[in-house]
Amino acid sequence: MNKYWTILIFLAFTAFTAVWYVSRPRFGYVNLKEVFENFTFTQKLRGDLKVVKAARMRQLDSLNFELNLVSKKLNSKYSNELAAYYQMKREEYIVKEEEVMSSNADLTQQYDDQIHAQLESYLSDFGKEKDYDFLFGTESIGTILYARDRFNATKEATKYINNRFSSTNK
């Protein structure tokens, strides 16, 4: 009879352990800065932003070149008419420069918002598909102060989101 109790207790313990193992929560964390930097969409939009900024800078450089020419003429031969024209061009340059800086900041924010929205969606899908119960995000000063490397899902998440992005943008 002791043999049956031993077997019964062993089976109960094994069943309990199996149920606990299967039902325990799965945790992971993702280094958001690393995922953001390695996201293909981030790299694409940063390339696009660089092109737009360069075009805008060419416009500013053109205005600056014209302003320098007028300045040289003014230095060599002063006239009230030329001084007024120089002042008008200088003000035009300042307004354009402020407009370019503001537009660049707005576009950068717009692109970052698009990237964050896409990341949020993909990381949510990643957590569901990979059967995570909790997926935490961390940055340089995040809410996770320590975690074992076995919980780090950054590389897996980066691969997943880049595959998702590539498959939806073919």
Protein Blocks (a to p, Z undefined) as FASTA:
>chain_A
ZZmmmmmmmmmmmmmmmmmmmmpccdddddfklmmmmpmklmmmmmmmmmmmmmmmmmmm
mmmmmmmmmmmmmmmogcfklmmmmmmmmmmmmmmmmmmmmmmmmmmmmmmmmmmmmmmm
mmmmmmmmnopabdcdddfblcbfbdcfklpcklmmmmmmmmmmmmmmZZ
